[in-house]
């Protein structure tokens, strides 16, 4: 059968309102043949779009008659109309079908967006994304008032379907066209996506930019400082943090970072003073409380005079007990430090309690000789791997 006869069958199916799916498959097979010309493909893809349009009309009639309706299938016809008309345009050198395709897309513009939002509400991220992606790519003007939100939804879909390439496709537009309040989280998604695809250089670049652009959003600062710590770039981290402290002396997180770097350098006195600066601004900062207690314990371990050791242990007591109050279930964090403090201050009842807890948890409590404490990973550090965070519109 010639392709012209198949075109006639397609028109007949459209007129009859039945058999559209079968003739569509036949048309697609015909257009894949090497003997089919681009002119024929342009017409064939346009007819496939019209076949989908015919199915769309039938499904809308079902909705009008209040019959059971496959809503997803209804919206899928819209997406396919866009796919086929764009395919038609791509091989239509004469421009014969261009206006027809433009009008057909315009007819379903609102439903293209509606399909994406319908699937988004049902958390069908990978199914919703193509609708938003198509809406953006077929936007004829940057003045489209909803394009920023569509880019936002597309980015959210990419994040939740764990597809970094979908995140990166439209995230810059989402950042540029949405409110300042939403930009930090979007920039975080962008950073996480580069981690996911293994581009650490781009990740670091975004972290560095984010530190300055979003100073109140901790992801960028904490992960950048964590990177400096892990790679032994202590001086670089100190210099960066020092410049930030000079520009914003009241941000507690900057002082906490200074304490971390001081602890890493073994400068215990500076670590204590930097932790105090942080606690002046945020009295219940768990990490600063911990960073104040740890150097005091390590100083006590190296102190030979009993009286001075007791003073150091007493100074460490308050911040470490406060850590326990704030995170009572994190025995690994505060258990051994408090064991040492209670032991050396002869706090019998509290020591017995912590000794039993550690014995139950670890099998045995640690000895004094094995109790030099090193810093824990900052509990506020956010993982550098993709997660599935959904931000509601």
ROPA-39803 format. One record per residue (C-alpha): residue in one letter; z negated, y, x negated; residue number from 0. Coordinates in nm, 3 decimals, always signed. Layout:
<rs>
   r         w         v         u     k
   A         Z         Y         X   NUM
...
</rs>
This chain:
<rs>
   r         w         v         u     k
   X    +0.000    +0.000    +0.000     0
   X    +0.091    +0.343    -0.136     1
   X    -0.169    +0.612    -0.185     2
   X    +0.004    +0.824    +0.080     3
   X    -0.060    +0.552    +0.337     4
   X    -0.423    +0.543    +0.230     5
   X    -0.440    +0.917    +0.281     6
   X    -0.310    +0.861    +0.637     7
   X    -0.578    +0.597    +0.693     8
   X    -0.842    +0.843    +0.576     9
   X    -0.721    +1.106    +0.823    10
   X    -0.725    +0.842    +1.098    11
   X    -1.084    +0.740    +1.013    12
   X    -1.190    +1.104    +1.019    13
   X    -1.028    +1.155    +1.358    14
   X    -1.181    +0.837    +1.498    15
   X    -1.523    +0.900    +1.349    16
   X    -1.550    +0.541    +1.226    17
   X    -1.461    +0.330    +0.924    18
   X    -1.516    +0.623    +0.686    19
   X    -1.717    +0.433    +0.425    20
   X    -1.460    +0.156    +0.389    21
   X    -1.161    +0.386    +0.344    22
   X    -1.363    +0.601    +0.103    23
   X    -1.415    +0.300    -0.124    24
   X    -1.042    +0.218    -0.107    25
   X    -0.952    +0.578    -0.194    26
   X    -1.186    +0.580    -0.494    27
   X    -1.027    +0.257    -0.622    28
   X    -0.682    +0.411    -0.586    29
   X    -0.779    +0.725    -0.775    30
   X    -0.905    +0.516    -1.063    31
   X    -0.558    +0.368    -1.117    32
   X    -0.363    +0.504    -1.417    33
   X    -0.058    +0.555    -1.197    34
   X    -0.238    +0.805    -0.975    35
   X    -0.154    +1.167    -1.061    36
   X    -0.401    +1.456    -1.079    37
   X    -0.229    +1.611    -0.780    38
   X    -0.302    +1.296    -0.580    39
   X    -0.658    +1.283    -0.709    40
   X    -0.717    +1.641    -0.598    41
   X    -0.613    +1.547    -0.246    42
   X    -0.795    +1.216    -0.258    43
   X    -1.128    +1.370    -0.359    44
   X    -1.087    +1.635    -0.092    45
   X    -1.033    +1.358    +0.163    46
   X    -1.345    +1.176    +0.038    47
   X    -1.538    +1.497    +0.101    48
   X    -1.392    +1.517    +0.452    49
   X    -1.489    +1.154    +0.513    50
   X    -1.845    +1.246    +0.420    51
   X    -1.820    +1.550    +0.644    52
   X    -1.718    +1.320    +0.929    53
   X    -2.020    +1.097    +0.867    54
   X    -2.242    +1.404    +0.853    55
   X    -2.119    +1.514    +1.195    56
   X    -2.190    +1.168    +1.336    57
   X    -2.543    +1.166    +1.198    58
   X    -2.607    +1.516    +1.332    59
   X    -2.496    +1.396    +1.673    60
   X    -2.754    +1.118    +1.650    61
   X    -3.018    +1.379    +1.576    62
   X    -2.901    +1.589    +1.872    63
   X    -2.924    +1.286    +2.100    64
   X    -3.272    +1.213    +1.960    65
   X    -3.163    +0.873    +1.834    66
   X    -3.315    +0.706    +1.529    67
   X    -3.180    +0.893    +1.228    68
   X    -3.163    +0.809    +0.859    69
   X    -3.249    +1.157    +0.735    70
   X    -3.198    +1.070    +0.370    71
   X    -2.849    +0.940    +0.446    72
   X    -2.772    +1.261    +0.634    73
   X    -2.865    +1.472    +0.331    74
   X    -2.683    +1.236    +0.096    75
   X    -2.357    +1.313    +0.276    76
   X    -2.409    +1.677    +0.186    77
   X    -2.459    +1.600    -0.182    78
   X    -2.150    +1.380    -0.183    79
   X    -1.946    +1.657    -0.019    80
   X    -2.039    +1.877    -0.313    81
   X    -1.964    +1.604    -0.567    82
   X    -1.622    +1.526    -0.420    83
   X    -1.511    +1.887    -0.373    84
   X    -1.605    +1.967    -0.733    85
   X    -1.412    +1.661    -0.851    86
   X    -1.116    +1.780    -0.647    87
   X    -1.136    +2.126    -0.804    88
   X    -1.151    +1.978    -1.153    89
   X    -0.806    +1.814    -1.122    90
   X    -0.643    +2.061    -0.881    91
   X    -0.416    +2.250    -1.122    92
   X    -0.221    +2.411    -0.839    93
   X    -0.533    +2.538    -0.663    94
   X    -0.408    +2.393    -0.335    95
   X    -0.750    +2.267    -0.226    96
   X    -0.968    +2.532    -0.390    97
   X    -1.031    +2.746    -0.081    98
   X    -1.077    +2.441    +0.140    99
   X    -1.336    +2.302    -0.100   100
   X    -1.518    +2.635    -0.127   101
   X    -1.541    +2.665    +0.252   102
   X    -1.661    +2.307    +0.288   103
   X    -1.939    +2.362    +0.033   104
   X    -2.040    +2.690    +0.196   105
   X    -2.069    +2.516    +0.531   106
   X    -2.338    +2.286    +0.390   107
   X    -2.510    +2.524    +0.148   108
   X    -2.835    +2.548    +0.343   109
   X    -2.848    +2.173    +0.398   110
   X    -2.797    +2.108    +0.027   111
   X    -3.118    +2.299    -0.037   112
   X    -3.283    +2.143    +0.267   113
   X    -3.214    +1.796    +0.135   114
   X    -3.383    +1.872    -0.194   115
   X    -3.688    +2.020    -0.024   116
   X    -3.711    +1.727    +0.219   117
   X    -3.719    +1.478    -0.069   118
   X    -3.953    +1.699    -0.271   119
   X    -4.208    +1.696    +0.009   120
   X    -4.192    +1.316    +0.003   121
   X    -4.248    +1.316    -0.374   122
   X    -3.909    +1.152    -0.433   123
   X    -3.857    +1.342    -0.755   124
   X    -3.553    +1.165    -0.897   125
   X    -3.376    +1.179    -0.560   126
   X    -3.457    +1.545    -0.500   127
   X    -3.349    +1.667    -0.843   128
   X    -2.969    +1.628    -0.793   129
   X    -2.983    +1.852    -0.485   130
   X    -3.155    +2.134    -0.674   131
   X    -2.939    +2.081    -0.979   132
   X    -2.623    +2.100    -0.768   133
   X    -2.748    +2.409    -0.584   134
   X    -2.802    +2.594    -0.910   135
   X    -2.478    +2.484    -1.071   136
   X    -2.274    +2.590    -0.768   137
   X    -2.448    +2.923    -0.723   138
   X    -2.175    +3.187    -0.710   139
   X    -2.400    +3.483    -0.788   140
   X    -2.718    +3.549    -0.981   141
   X    -2.831    +3.757    -0.684   142
   X    -2.911    +3.441    -0.486   143
   X    -3.266    +3.525    -0.382   144
   X    -3.389    +3.165    -0.391   145
   X    -3.237    +3.051    -0.721   146
   X    -3.564    +3.107    -0.910   147
   X    -3.756    +2.882    -0.673   148
   X    -3.483    +2.619    -0.685   149
   X    -3.501    +2.620    -1.066   150
   X    -3.878    +2.584    -1.033   151
   X    -3.846    +2.286    -0.798   152
   X    -3.587    +2.124    -1.023   153
   X    -3.824    +2.160    -1.318   154
   X    -4.112    +2.013    -1.119   155
   X    -3.893    +1.717    -1.023   156
   X    -3.802    +1.658    -1.386   157
   X    -4.166    +1.673    -1.489   158
   X    -4.281    +1.430    -1.223   159
   X    -3.996    +1.183    -1.271   160
   X    -4.081    +1.182    -1.642   161
   X    -3.734    +1.305    -1.735   162
   X    -3.753    +1.569    -2.008   163
   X    -3.381    +1.642    -1.994   164
   X    -3.411    +1.738    -1.628   165
   X    -3.703    +1.964    -1.715   166
   X    -3.510    +2.136    -1.991   167
   X    -3.196    +2.183    -1.780   168
   X    -3.335    +2.466    -1.566   169
   X    -3.680    +2.552    -1.704   170
   X    -3.566    +2.872    -1.878   171
   X    -3.425    +3.003    -1.552   172
   X    -3.746    +2.900    -1.374   173
   X    -3.956    +3.089    -1.630   174
   X    -3.737    +3.399    -1.611   175
   X    -3.717    +3.419    -1.231   176
   X    -4.067    +3.323    -1.120   177
   X    -4.398    +3.506    -1.121   178
   X    -4.602    +3.568    -1.433   179
   X    -4.874    +3.341    -1.296   180
   X    -4.637    +3.043    -1.293   181
   X    -4.471    +3.096    -1.631   182
   X    -4.740    +2.947    -1.858   183
   X    -4.735    +2.608    -1.682   184
   X    -4.355    +2.604    -1.685   185
   X    -4.354    +2.684    -2.055   186
   X    -4.602    +2.400    -2.106   187
   X    -4.364    +2.161    -1.930   188
   X    -4.090    +2.281    -2.161   189
   X    -4.306    +2.218    -2.466   190
   X    -4.409    +1.872    -2.347   191
   X    -4.047    +1.781    -2.283   192
   X    -3.953    +1.858    -2.642   193
   X    -4.239    +1.635    -2.755   194
   X    -4.105    +1.361    -2.530   195
   X    -3.759    +1.374    -2.689   196
   X    -3.904    +1.395    -3.040   197
   X    -3.815    +1.756    -3.123   198
   X    -4.140    +1.862    -3.291   199
   X    -3.984    +2.172    -3.445   200
   X    -3.892    +2.312    -3.105   201
   X    -4.234    +2.211    -2.970   202
   X    -4.406    +2.407    -3.245   203
   X    -4.180    +2.705    -3.184   204
   X    -4.277    +2.711    -2.816   205
   X    -4.646    +2.672    -2.902   206
   X    -4.629    +2.965    -3.141   207
   X    -4.452    +3.182    -2.884   208
   X    -4.689    +3.071    -2.609   209
   X    -4.996    +3.174    -2.806   210
   X    -4.877    +3.535    -2.792   211
   X    -4.711    +3.530    -2.450   212
   X    -4.987    +3.347    -2.261   213
   X    -5.317    +3.419    -2.439   214
   X    -5.529    +3.305    -2.144   215
   X    -5.356    +2.967    -2.117   216
   X    -5.519    +2.731    -2.366   217
   X    -5.249    +2.465    -2.398   218
   X    -5.047    +2.658    -2.656   219
   X    -5.332    +2.781    -2.870   220
   X    -5.531    +2.460    -2.874   221
   X    -5.234    +2.239    -2.953   222
   X    -5.112    +2.472    -3.227   223
   X    -5.459    +2.473    -3.386   224
   X    -5.479    +2.097    -3.346   225
   X    -5.146    +2.067    -3.528   226
   X    -5.277    +2.276    -3.818   227
   X    -5.591    +2.062    -3.833   228
   X    -5.406    +1.731    -3.827   229
   X    -5.160    +1.838    -4.093   230
   X    -5.418    +1.995    -4.322   231
   X    -5.279    +2.346    -4.279   232
   X    -5.628    +2.493    -4.256   233
   X    -5.550    +2.824    -4.425   234
   X    -5.248    +2.878    -4.202   235
   X    -5.457    +2.805    -3.894   236
   X    -5.732    +3.037    -4.009   237
   X    -5.488    +3.319    -4.075   238
   X    -5.326    +3.278    -3.733   239
   X    -5.661    +3.265    -3.555   240
   X    -5.801    +3.557    -3.753   241
   X    -5.510    +3.775    -3.644   242
   X    -5.571    +3.675    -3.283   243
   X    -5.943    +3.747    -3.305   244
   X    -5.865    +4.095    -3.436   245
   X    -5.643    +4.163    -3.136   246
   X    -5.878    +4.009    -2.877   247
   X    -6.233    +3.981    -3.001   248
   X    -6.370    +3.865    -2.666   249
   X    -6.169    +3.545    -2.627   250
   X    -6.416    +3.261    -2.682   251
   X    -6.151    +3.003    -2.768   252
   X    -6.046    +3.192    -3.080   253
   X    -6.401    +3.182    -3.216   254
   X    -6.423    +2.811    -3.137   255
   X    -6.107    +2.752    -3.343   256
   X    -6.259    +2.945    -3.631   257
   X    -6.560    +2.714    -3.614   258
   X    -6.334    +2.407    -3.622   259
   X    -6.153    +2.525    -3.933   260
   X    -6.482    +2.616    -4.102   261
   X    -6.619    +2.270    -4.023   262
   X    -6.305    +2.110    -4.162   263
   X    -6.356    +2.306    -4.484   264
   X    -6.719    +2.199    -4.504   265
   X    -6.835    +2.559    -4.465   266
   X    -7.130    +2.476    -4.242   267
   X    -7.289    +2.820    -4.230   268
   X    -6.963    +2.981    -4.120   269
   X    -6.911    +2.706    -3.863   270
   X    -7.253    +2.782    -3.714   271
   X    -7.190    +3.157    -3.700   272
   X    -6.843    +3.115    -3.549   273
   X    -6.986    +2.876    -3.287   274
   X    -7.250    +3.136    -3.204   275
   X    -6.978    +3.397    -3.156   276
   X    -6.802    +3.164    -2.916   277
   X    -7.124    +3.091    -2.727   278
   X    -7.196    +3.462    -2.688   279
   X    -6.879    +3.479    -2.484   280
   X    -6.896    +3.137    -2.317   281
   X    -7.248    +3.000    -2.320   282
   X    -7.162    +2.651    -2.197   283
   X    -6.862    +2.583    -2.419   284
   X    -6.923    +2.215    -2.496   285
   X    -6.716    +2.214    -2.814   286
   X    -6.888    +2.522    -2.956   287
   X    -7.229    +2.373    -2.876   288
   X    -7.125    +2.054    -3.052   289
   X    -6.982    +2.246    -3.347   290
   X    -7.309    +2.434    -3.380   291
   X    -7.515    +2.116    -3.384   292
   X    -7.299    +1.911    -3.622   293
   X    -7.323    +2.133    -3.933   294
   X    -7.697    +2.171    -3.880   295
   X    -7.730    +1.792    -3.885   296
   X    -7.517    +1.761    -4.196   297
   X    -7.717    +2.035    -4.370   298
   X    -8.034    +1.850    -4.279   299
   X    -7.898    +1.530    -4.427   300
   X    -7.849    +1.698    -4.764   301
   X    -8.176    +1.893    -4.756   302
   X    -8.452    +1.752    -4.983   303
   X    -8.748    +1.952    -4.855   304
   X    -8.905    +1.795    -4.546   305
   X    -9.009    +2.126    -4.388   306
   X    -8.661    +2.272    -4.416   307
   X    -8.507    +1.952    -4.280   308
   X    -8.729    +1.969    -3.972   309
   X    -8.627    +2.330    -3.916   310
   X    -8.260    +2.230    -3.925   311
   X    -8.319    +1.941    -3.686   312
   X    -8.506    +2.169    -3.446   313
   X    -8.217    +2.418    -3.456   314
   X    -7.975    +2.134    -3.377   315
   X    -8.187    +2.004    -3.090   316
   X    -8.103    +2.269    -2.830   317
   X    -7.721    +2.269    -2.858   318
   X    -7.702    +1.889    -2.873   319
   X    -7.924    +1.840    -2.570   320
   X    -7.712    +2.096    -2.389   321
   X    -7.401    +1.892    -2.476   322
   X    -7.570    +1.590    -2.319   323
   X    -7.653    +1.788    -2.005   324
   X    -7.293    +1.904    -1.969   325
   X    -7.128    +1.567    -2.037   326
   X    -7.397    +1.308    -1.957   327
   X    -7.153    +1.016    -1.952   328
   X    -7.010    +1.080    -2.299   329
   X    -7.263    +0.883    -2.504   330
   X    -7.017    +0.856    -2.794   331
   X    -7.029    +1.232    -2.828   332
   X    -7.399    +1.309    -2.826   333
   X    -7.570    +0.969    -2.870   334
   X    -7.584    +0.942    -3.250   335
   X    -7.663    +1.311    -3.312   336
   X    -7.958    +1.300    -3.072   337
   X    -8.070    +0.969    -3.223   338
   X    -8.101    +1.143    -3.560   339
   X    -8.275    +1.447    -3.416   340
   X    -8.532    +1.252    -3.216   341
   X    -8.597    +1.020    -3.510   342
   X    -8.660    +1.298    -3.760   343
   X    -8.866    +1.510    -3.523   344
   X    -9.083    +1.213    -3.425   345
   X    -8.995    +1.254    -3.057   346
   X    -9.110    +0.902    -2.973   347
   X    -9.030    +0.870    -2.603   348
   X    -8.690    +1.036    -2.630   349
   X    -8.610    +0.837    -2.942   350
   X    -8.690    +0.507    -2.771   351
   X    -8.470    +0.604    -2.478   352
   X    -8.169    +0.693    -2.696   353
   X    -8.225    +0.389    -2.919   354
   X    -8.200    +0.157    -2.619   355
   X    -7.894    +0.338    -2.490   356
   X    -7.714    +0.307    -2.824   357
   X    -7.817    -0.055    -2.869   358
   X    -7.678    -0.140    -2.528   359
   X    -7.362    +0.061    -2.593   360
   X    -7.288    -0.036    -2.954   361
   X    -7.491    -0.348    -3.010   362
   X    -7.723    -0.169    -3.249   363
   X    -7.825    +0.187    -3.327   364
   X    -7.698    +0.344    -3.646   365
   X    -7.922    +0.382    -3.946   366
   X    -8.009    +0.717    -4.102   367
   X    -7.783    +0.641    -4.399   368
   X    -7.482    +0.606    -4.174   369
   X    -7.533    +0.921    -3.976   370
   X    -7.329    +1.197    -4.142   371
   X    -7.139    +1.340    -3.847   372
   X    -6.781    +1.456    -3.846   373
   X    -6.613    +1.671    -3.579   374
   X    -6.483    +1.508    -3.266   375
   X    -6.135    +1.592    -3.140   376
   X    -6.172    +1.901    -2.928   377
   X    -6.228    +1.787    -2.571   378
   X    -6.009    +2.068    -2.442   379
   X    -5.708    +1.962    -2.648   380
   X    -5.428    +1.860    -2.422   381
   X    -5.221    +1.553    -2.500   382
   X    -4.881    +1.610    -2.657   383
   X    -4.714    +1.353    -2.432   384
   X    -4.540    +1.391    -2.100   385
   X    -4.763    +1.371    -1.799   386
   X    -4.685    +1.381    -1.431   387
   X    -4.827    +1.711    -1.320   388
   X    -4.710    +1.848    -0.987   389
   X    -4.757    +2.213    -0.902   390
   X    -4.727    +2.280    -0.533   391
   X    -4.499    +2.557    -0.423   392
</rs>
